Every structure is written in C-alpha cells, then in structure tokens.
Amino acid sequence: MLLLFANTSLFGETNDISPSVVTAYTYHLKPPYIIDEKLKSGLYFDLLSLISDDEIEYRLAYMPRKRINKLLERGNLEGVIIGVSPHWFSDSQQSKYLWTSAFIEDRDEIISHVDTPFEFRIDTLSDKTMAGVRGLFYVGLNKAVVSERLERFDTESAEQIIDMVYHQRVDFGVVSRSTLEYLHEKTKYIDSLHISTIPHESYLRHVLVPKHLSSVAAHVNKRLGTQLKTEAWQKMMSHYSLSMNESQSMTESLSINE
C-alpha cells in the first residue's frame, strides 16, 4: 500500500507529494538485480533496504515495461523506476522526468558462440539472427528488425539467451555485463561464449522519479550520496560479482541530474 499525503499552500495548490512508503518498480527480472522474487534476493532488494530510513521505506515490485509506459504517459505512476537510463525513456535531456544519481555503471554485451564469433557493428546485421528478452527495446537493433535486416527471437531471461547462443540457434544475443559477471561461475557453458569487443550499449543505471515526487528524488540522492561510500555497499557489490571500480566511479560523480 502506498501511503501519500499532500503539502498544500495557503492558496490551495498541491506541492510535493511526500510518501512514507514508496514502491520502486523494475521490469528487469534478471540476476544479479533480481535473483529470487519470493526470497527477495538480489541487488535491487538490498540497495532499497540500504537507502530506506525512518523517513521513507522503499519496496520493490515488478511491473511490465508496457504498463509502466502507459502510467508514465498518463502521469499516473505512483512510485519510482529503479535501474534505468534516460535514453530508454526518450529523455536524454532529463527534462520529462527527474533522474537521481547513478548507482552503477553497466553495458549490454553482444555475445556469440566461440566457434562462430561475431564482432558487433550496426552495418553488419544483414541476414543475422539475435536473441533478446521479450518486451525490451534494443537501441539500433529494433530498427534493424523493423527493416527486416535482422531477425529477432524473444526469450524470457538472460539465461535463455545464453542457452540459445551456446546451441547456435542464433548468431548473437544481448546480455548485460553485470549479468554475465554474476553468471560466470554459475552457468556451465558460459566460457564457450565470445564477447564482442564493441558492446551494444554502455550506460549508467539511475532511478527515474515522476516530477510530482520531487521530494523522493531528493531523498534518494541524499541516501545514495551517503550509502554508496559505505563498506556495506562495497560488500554488496562483491557479493553479486560486480566490479568494485564501477561502484567507486559512481560515488565520485554523484549529482541530482547526472
């Protein structure tokens, strides 16, 4: 349940909404961010616990991207979206929504079978096949699919993408670097993969906040600015097999609209 109360001025205008419980939505069901929904294990669960305090408690919930888009378009999203990039929401200028400080650096890798290695370039996609997660938008690749230069096969998870690439059912797949690092010792045939020297996309993961929840954006930034410098965050990164220097680079460049 989302508890909200409005601060109203003498003229009856509604200012910021200040929730005591805020839902943080994600549409990425992949490790290390989400490992087990029922057990509430994964980096997102731990990060939200780390930045929660007596003022605001953050609770993670899954919501499909299409539903998130509809709520954002209508201005009806009562919550935030964790782990996303402004480019994915057509907000490169960060003017449509509020964007908190980045909390991790990530990139989408192009993986192929080691026996048939594929080096990624947009102009080499003709007659190729790719595997991606159903419902996700891949910059440049989606356009190639629409123009029928590239054939796309959808899966339900990054693990399924790796499986398709390993069995050479597609020419390449797209998997986040963070996911590959986490799965490296947990997936028996991951060493049979070739990673393109050119990634599909590099990006920072932020928290998207609707403008009517500006006090939440300020709170998240304040908590990130403190907690990402702690030993607890460094241990968390290590636990999920994430690169430590990526975390450190984030703490060095924290700002309200990074």
Secondary structure as a PSIPRED ss2 file (coil, helix, strand):
# PSIPRED VFORMAT (PSIPRED V4.0)

   1 M C   1.000  0.000  0.000
   2 L C   1.000  0.000  0.000
   3 L C   1.000  0.000  0.000
   4 L C   1.000  0.000  0.000
   5 F C   1.000  0.000  0.000
   6 A E   0.000  0.000  1.000
   7 N E   0.000  0.000  1.000
   8 T E   0.000  0.000  1.000
   9 S C   1.000  0.000  0.000
  10 L C   1.000  0.000  0.000
  11 F C   1.000  0.000  0.000
  12 G C   1.000  0.000  0.000
  13 E C   1.000  0.000  0.000
  14 T E   0.000  0.000  1.000
  15 N E   0.000  0.000  1.000
  16 D E   0.000  0.000  1.000
  17 I E   0.000  0.000  1.000
  18 S C   1.000  0.000  0.000
  19 P C   1.000  0.000  0.000
  20 S C   1.000  0.000  0.000
  21 V E   0.000  0.000  1.000
  22 V E   0.000  0.000  1.000
  23 T E   0.000  0.000  1.000
  24 A E   0.000  0.000  1.000
  25 Y E   0.000  0.000  1.000
  26 T E   0.000  0.000  1.000
  27 Y C   1.000  0.000  0.000
  28 H C   1.000  0.000  0.000
  29 L C   1.000  0.000  0.000
  30 K C   1.000  0.000  0.000
  31 P C   1.000  0.000  0.000
  32 P C   1.000  0.000  0.000
  33 Y C   1.000  0.000  0.000
  34 I C   1.000  0.000  0.000
  35 I C   1.000  0.000  0.000
  36 D E   0.000  0.000  1.000
  37 E C   1.000  0.000  0.000
  38 K C   1.000  0.000  0.000
  39 L C   1.000  0.000  0.000
  40 K C   1.000  0.000  0.000
  41 S E   0.000  0.000  1.000
  42 G C   1.000  0.000  0.000
  43 L H   0.000  1.000  0.000
  44 Y H   0.000  1.000  0.000
  45 F H   0.000  1.000  0.000
  46 D H   0.000  1.000  0.000
  47 L H   0.000  1.000  0.000
  48 L H   0.000  1.000  0.000
  49 S H   0.000  1.000  0.000
  50 L H   0.000  1.000  0.000
  51 I H   0.000  1.000  0.000
  52 S C   1.000  0.000  0.000
  53 D C   1.000  0.000  0.000
  54 D C   1.000  0.000  0.000
  55 E C   1.000  0.000  0.000
  56 I C   1.000  0.000  0.000
  57 E E   0.000  0.000  1.000
  58 Y E   0.000  0.000  1.000
  59 R E   0.000  0.000  1.000
  60 L E   0.000  0.000  1.000
  61 A E   0.000  0.000  1.000
  62 Y E   0.000  0.000  1.000
  63 M C   1.000  0.000  0.000
  64 P C   1.000  0.000  0.000
  65 R H   0.000  1.000  0.000
  66 K H   0.000  1.000  0.000
  67 R H   0.000  1.000  0.000
  68 I H   0.000  1.000  0.000
  69 N H   0.000  1.000  0.000
  70 K H   0.000  1.000  0.000
  71 L H   0.000  1.000  0.000
  72 L H   0.000  1.000  0.000
  73 E H   0.000  1.000  0.000
  74 R H   0.000  1.000  0.000
  75 G C   1.000  0.000  0.000
  76 N C   1.000  0.000  0.000
  77 L C   1.000  0.000  0.000
  78 E C   1.000  0.000  0.000
  79 G C   1.000  0.000  0.000
  80 V E   0.000  0.000  1.000
  81 I E   0.000  0.000  1.000
  82 I E   0.000  0.000  1.000
  83 G E   0.000  0.000  1.000
  84 V E   0.000  0.000  1.000
  85 S C   1.000  0.000  0.000
  86 P H   0.000  1.000  0.000
  87 H H   0.000  1.000  0.000
  88 W H   0.000  1.000  0.000
  89 F H   0.000  1.000  0.000
  90 S C   1.000  0.000  0.000
  91 D C   1.000  0.000  0.000
  92 S C   1.000  0.000  0.000
  93 Q C   1.000  0.000  0.000
  94 Q C   1.000  0.000  0.000
  95 S C   1.000  0.000  0.000
  96 K C   1.000  0.000  0.000
  97 Y C   1.000  0.000  0.000
  98 L E   0.000  0.000  1.000
  99 W E   0.000  0.000  1.000
 100 T C   1.000  0.000  0.000
 101 S C   1.000  0.000  0.000
 102 A C   1.000  0.000  0.000
 103 F C   1.000  0.000  0.000
 104 I E   0.000  0.000  1.000
 105 E E   0.000  0.000  1.000
 106 D E   0.000  0.000  1.000
 107 R E   0.000  0.000  1.000
 108 D E   0.000  0.000  1.000
 109 E E   0.000  0.000  1.000
 110 I E   0.000  0.000  1.000
 111 I E   0.000  0.000  1.000
 112 S E   0.000  0.000  1.000
 113 H E   0.000  0.000  1.000
 114 V C   1.000  0.000  0.000
 115 D C   1.000  0.000  0.000
 116 T C   1.000  0.000  0.000
 117 P C   1.000  0.000  0.000
 118 F C   1.000  0.000  0.000
 119 E C   1.000  0.000  0.000
 120 F C   1.000  0.000  0.000
 121 R C   1.000  0.000  0.000
 122 I H   0.000  1.000  0.000
 123 D H   0.000  1.000  0.000
 124 T H   0.000  1.000  0.000
 125 L C   1.000  0.000  0.000
 126 S C   1.000  0.000  0.000
 127 D C   1.000  0.000  0.000
 128 K E   0.000  0.000  1.000
 129 T E   0.000  0.000  1.000
 130 M E   0.000  0.000  1.000
 131 A E   0.000  0.000  1.000
 132 G E   0.000  0.000  1.000
 133 V E   0.000  0.000  1.000
 134 R C   1.000  0.000  0.000
 135 G C   1.000  0.000  0.000
 136 L C   1.000  0.000  0.000
 137 F C   1.000  0.000  0.000
 138 Y C   1.000  0.000  0.000
 139 V C   1.000  0.000  0.000
 140 G C   1.000  0.000  0.000
 141 L H   0.000  1.000  0.000
 142 N H   0.000  1.000  0.000
 143 K H   0.000  1.000  0.000
 144 A H   0.000  1.000  0.000
 145 V H   0.000  1.000  0.000
 146 V H   0.000  1.000  0.000
 147 S C   1.000  0.000  0.000
 148 E C   1.000  0.000  0.000
 149 R C   1.000  0.000  0.000
 150 L E   0.000  0.000  1.000
 151 E E   0.000  0.000  1.000
 152 R E   0.000  0.000  1.000
 153 F E   0.000  0.000  1.000
 154 D E   0.000  0.000  1.000
 155 T E   0.000  0.000  1.000
 156 E C   1.000  0.000  0.000
 157 S C   1.000  0.000  0.000
 158 A H   0.000  1.000  0.000
 159 E H   0.000  1.000  0.000
 160 Q H   0.000  1.000  0.000
 161 I H   0.000  1.000  0.000
 162 I H   0.000  1.000  0.000
 163 D H   0.000  1.000  0.000
 164 M H   0.000  1.000  0.000
 165 V H   0.000  1.000  0.000
 166 Y H   0.000  1.000  0.000
 167 H C   1.000  0.000  0.000
 168 Q C   1.000  0.000  0.000
 169 R C   1.000  0.000  0.000
 170 V C   1.000  0.000  0.000
 171 D C   1.000  0.000  0.000
 172 F E   0.000  0.000  1.000
 173 G E   0.000  0.000  1.000
 174 V E   0.000  0.000  1.000
 175 V E   0.000  0.000  1.000
 176 S E   0.000  0.000  1.000
 177 R H   0.000  1.000  0.000
 178 S H   0.000  1.000  0.000
 179 T H   0.000  1.000  0.000
 180 L H   0.000  1.000  0.000
 181 E H   0.000  1.000  0.000
 182 Y H   0.000  1.000  0.000
 183 L H   0.000  1.000  0.000
 184 H C   1.000  0.000  0.000
 185 E C   1.000  0.000  0.000
 186 K C   1.000  0.000  0.000
 187 T C   1.000  0.000  0.000
 188 K C   1.000  0.000  0.000
 189 Y C   1.000  0.000  0.000
 190 I H   0.000  1.000  0.000
 191 D H   0.000  1.000  0.000
 192 S H   0.000  1.000  0.000
 193 L E   0.000  0.000  1.000
 194 H E   0.000  0.000  1.000
 195 I E   0.000  0.000  1.000
 196 S C   1.000  0.000  0.000
 197 T C   1.000  0.000  0.000
 198 I C   1.000  0.000  0.000
 199 P C   1.000  0.000  0.000
 200 H C   1.000  0.000  0.000
 201 E E   0.000  0.000  1.000
 202 S E   0.000  0.000  1.000
 203 Y E   0.000  0.000  1.000
 204 L E   0.000  0.000  1.000
 205 R E   0.000  0.000  1.000
 206 H E   0.000  0.000  1.000
 207 V E   0.000  0.000  1.000
 208 L E   0.000  0.000  1.000
 209 V E   0.000  0.000  1.000
 210 P C   1.000  0.000  0.000
 211 K H   0.000  1.000  0.000
 212 H H   0.000  1.000  0.000
 213 L H   0.000  1.000  0.000
 214 S H   0.000  1.000  0.000
 215 S H   0.000  1.000  0.000
 216 V H   0.000  1.000  0.000
 217 A H   0.000  1.000  0.000
 218 A H   0.000  1.000  0.000
 219 H H   0.000  1.000  0.000
 220 V H   0.000  1.000  0.000
 221 N H   0.000  1.000  0.000
 222 K H   0.000  1.000  0.000
 223 R H   0.000  1.000  0.000
 224 L H   0.000  1.000  0.000
 225 G H   0.000  1.000  0.000
 226 T H   0.000  1.000  0.000
 227 Q H   0.000  1.000  0.000
 228 L C   1.000  0.000  0.000
 229 K C   1.000  0.000  0.000
 230 T C   1.000  0.000  0.000
 231 E H   0.000  1.000  0.000
 232 A H   0.000  1.000  0.000
 233 W H   0.000  1.000  0.000
 234 Q H   0.000  1.000  0.000
 235 K H   0.000  1.000  0.000
 236 M H   0.000  1.000  0.000
 237 M H   0.000  1.000  0.000
 238 S H   0.000  1.000  0.000
 239 H H   0.000  1.000  0.000
 240 Y C   1.000  0.000  0.000
 241 S C   1.000  0.000  0.000
 242 L C   1.000  0.000  0.000
 243 S C   1.000  0.000  0.000
 244 M H   0.000  1.000  0.000
 245 N H   0.000  1.000  0.000
 246 E H   0.000  1.000  0.000
 247 S H   0.000  1.000  0.000
 248 Q H   0.000  1.000  0.000
 249 S H   0.000  1.000  0.000
 250 M H   0.000  1.000  0.000
 251 T H   0.000  1.000  0.000
 252 E C   1.000  0.000  0.000
 253 S C   1.000  0.000  0.000
 254 L C   1.000  0.000  0.000
 255 S C   1.000  0.000  0.000
 256 I C   1.000  0.000  0.000
 257 N C   1.000  0.000  0.000
 258 E C   1.000  0.000  0.000
